[in-house]
Amino acid sequence: MYECQYVLKSVIIVRMATAGLEKKVKDNFLTCSICLEMYTDPCTLKCDHTFCRKCVTSYIQTRPDAVQSKTIPCPCCRQDTKVPHPRRPVEEWAGQIKPSIILQGLIETYRSEVAVQGTSSTCCTICQQLGETTPGALWCAECEVALCDKCVKIHRVTPNSLNHDLCDLSSRSKVKRRIKCTEHKSNRVEFHCQDCGKAACQTCCIIYHRACKTVVTIESMKPGMKAALMEKRLGMEKRLKVRSKKVDIRNEKLESSSRITESAVQNIRLICQTAINKIKQKETQLLDELNTISQTYADQLQADVKLEEIEMQMYRQHCVFIDHALVSDCEMDLYDAYQAWESGAVEMEDVRDTEAADTRRIAEIRFIPNTFRVLKTLDKLQFGKIGVTYQGTCLLSPVLVDTIDVRVESDKMSPVLRCITVLAVDDIQTCVVTDCYNNCLKSLYIRDNHPCHSKLPLDNSPFGMTQLKQKQVMVAVPESRQIVTVEVTP
C-alpha cells in the first residue's frame, strides 16, 4: 500500500518536472516571437532568426521600405535578407525562404509526446461531467468518450450502448472512424445514394431517398473506391514521372548552358590575353627599333660635335697666331702669317648650315603607325571595329612620293581629268581616272616594275566616279543621262 503511494508520488513529481522542462523548451525554442504561438511552417532568415512563414508574410506587407528594397528585414535584429526571386508577388516572398527542418521535427516530436501523454492521462468523460477526475480505462469509438472501470460496466449494460466496441486509450487512434449523420445524431452514415451522389444514414434513406433507384452501402463500395483511387494514383505517378523527366532535362540543359557559357568566357579571355600579348610584343619591338635609331642618330651627332670642336680649336689657334702677328712690331711676323694664308697652309671652309641639316635629320626620324594592319589584325581576332582617333597636331608632313604620267600616245591633246579612284585589283594598286576630253575611262598601274595603262572608250564625257566593289566602279555620264558600271581588270 505504502509502496504504491510512494511510486505514485514519484511519478507525479517526474511528470511535473518534465512538464516544466517541456514548457521552457516550448516557450524558448518552439514559439514564434511574432504571434507568440508554436511555430507553424517555420522558416529561418539569413540572421538565423526563425518565424512562422505566415507571420513573415504579414510583417513584409506592413513594411513598404522592404517591398521597395526587395528584402525581408528581421523583426528582431533588423538585418535584411535578400529575396531570391523578387519579381514574384510579395505574398510568395516568404515561401522562397528555406524551411527550418530541425525545428519542424522538434515540433512534431513535441506534439506527438504531448498527445501520448494526453492520451495516457485522459480522464473519464462521464466522471468529468459529474465533477470528478477519474482516470479513463477504455475508449468507446461509437460515443467518442473515455470511460473508467465503473462507467465501463454501466456502458456495457445500457441497452443503447450494449453493442459498442471498446478499446484501449492508447489505440483509439487506430479505431475505425465512424461518421454520424448530421441530422439524425444517433445514426451512423452507412449508405450512399448514387442518384443524388450523397452519403446517408438509414433514416435518411427512408425519408429522402425512397424514390432513388440505386442506394448501396459504403462497405460494398470499398472495392470500387480502392480501384478508382489506385487508378488515380497510377495516373499521378505517371504525371510525376513525366514532370520529373522534364525537370531532369531542364537541369541538364541548365548545366550544359552553364558549361557553354563558362567555355565562351574562357575563350574570350584567352583571345583578349593573346591580343594583349601580341600588342605588348609589338610595343617592345617598336621601342627597340626606336631606341636603335635614336642611339645611332645620337652617336652620329656626338661624332659631329667632336669634329666641330676640333675644327673650332684649330680656328682658335689660327686666330691667336694672326692676332699675335697683327700686334707684333716685326714685319717678318706679319709677312710669315700672310704667306701662310696665301700658300694654303690654312684652308678656310665654308660654314655649314648645321641647324638646317640637323633639322632635316631629325625630320627623317618618323614613326608611321600602320593603322590598317592593326585594324585588320584586330578584326581577325573578332574584336569588331576599333576606332583610331588622333588628337592634337599631326606629326607627319605631306611628302611627294611619286607621280604618274596619264598621257597616252594615242591622245592628240592633254586629257582633262574629272575624278580619280584607286582600286586594289588582284593585289595590284590600280589608279582609275576619267578623261572628259577624250570621252574615255583610263586605268594606270605598274606591273613587273613597268608602268602600264588601259583605256575604255565611252559615248560621252564621263564626269563623276565612285568605287562600287573591289573591282568595279560606277561612272556618271551626264550628257547621255547614264550611270555606267565598269569592271577593272589590269
Secondary structure, 3 states (H helix, E strand, C coil): CHHHHHHHHHHHHHHHHHHHHHHHHHHHHCECCCCCCECCCEEECCCCCEEEHHHHHHHHHCCHHHHHHCEEECCCCCCEEECCCCCCCHHHCHHHCCECHHHHHHHHHHHHHHHHHHHHCCECHHHHHCCCCCECCEEECCCCEEECHHHHHHHHHCHHHCCCCEEEHHHHHHCCCCCECCCCCCCECCEEECCCCEEECHHHHHHHCCCCCCEEECCCCHHHHHHHHHHHHHHHHHHHHHHHHHHHHHHHHHHHHHHHHHHHHHHHHHHHHHHHHHHHHHHHHHHHHHHHHHHHHHHHHHHHHHHHHHHHHHHHHHHHHHHHHHHCCCHHHHHHHHHHHHCCCCCCCCCCCHHHHHHHHHHHCCCCCCHHHHHHHHHHCCCCCCCCCCCCCCCCCCCCCCCCCCCCCCCCCCCCEEEEEEEEECCEEEEEEEECCCCEEEEEEEECCEEEEEEEECCCCCCCEEECCCCEEEEEECCCCEEEEEECCC
